[in-house]
């Protein structure tokens, strides 16, 4: 597993007690909206009908939007120094960067625009060259972002959770490895998730590895380290 800790299957019954308590994202979004500086959860934003058009019509163009987005969530943006979050309290969660807890009235394209890397940073970005990024931009231009955004809509509306009820109460019992970037806020965006994955969701968690100098795109930012960790893990089972 990579980047996003697995938070387990639904409990066998509504009476089951879980250490991992997560509010409805729609309810939590209302709490974020009510902050002194109103915010919103990025997954709620991505679930809304306007999100695809916002990104397809980004004022900076799709290529530059993606470049800023990738940079902002990577270890190349040096302010990505994640820490554990104690609870789902809106003030606590608002510590995360705006690509996760957005300003209420901003689109994602507007959110990442101020973090566009310099020409020199782009030139030195070996894990995502402009030629490689051009493929992403071309394909999103052709297909739009909507297919991927449907996952967020299903998650926010509870469709994903309902589908998972087929596996209620089950755990991952095969040997397991979790890899993520050390500079990735994603490992902490659900308070308690990484601990729950290690202690409850997986019964044979071999290791949790946080790879330095990698943010959310660990398999691109530090591809050799990912390969080495996978090879070592596979050699032990």
C-alpha positions, 0 to 999 in steps of 0.5 A: 500500500502506498501514500494513503493508509488503509482504514479498514472495512466497515464494522460487522455491526453498528454497535462495533466500537472502532478507535478510528472515528471519522465524521461525515465529510459533508458534516466536517466541511460545514465545520470548516466553512464556519472557521473565522477564515472559512475553509473546505475539504478538498474531497468535498470540492472534488465531489462537486459538479463544478470541479472538472470545469474549474480545472479544465478551464484553469486560467493558467492552462492545464499544463501549468495547473498540473505543474503547480499541483505536482510541485505543491504536493511534492518534497520540492515544496520545502514547506511540506513538513507534515505532523500528526493531527490529534483530531478532526477538530476543524482548527486542527485540520486547518493546519494542513496545506491548502491543497487539502484544506482549501480556502472556501472560495478558491478552485484547486487551480487558484489554490496551487497557482501561487506555488508554480515552480520557477523555470530553474526548478522545473528544469531540475525536476528529474522526476517529472520532466516537461515532456512527461508532464505534457503527456498528462496534460494531453490526456486530461485535455482529451478525457477531462478529470471527471473519471477520477473525480467520480471516486471522490463523489462516491466517497463523499456520498458513501457509495464506496463505503457501502460497497466495502460492506461486503467485506465487513469485519475482514482484515488484511492477513497477508504480509503487508508493506506501507510506503509513503513519502516522508514529506507527504501530508496524506499519511496524516490527513485522516487522524489515527489512520496510520496507527489503525492500519498497523494495529487493526486493519492489517494483521501482518504489517511487516513495515511502514516506510516513510521515504525521505525527500518524497511527498505525495508522489513517492513512486515518481519522486523516489522511484529507486527507493520504492523499487528497493523497498518493494524488492526487500519486502518481497524477498522476506515473504 
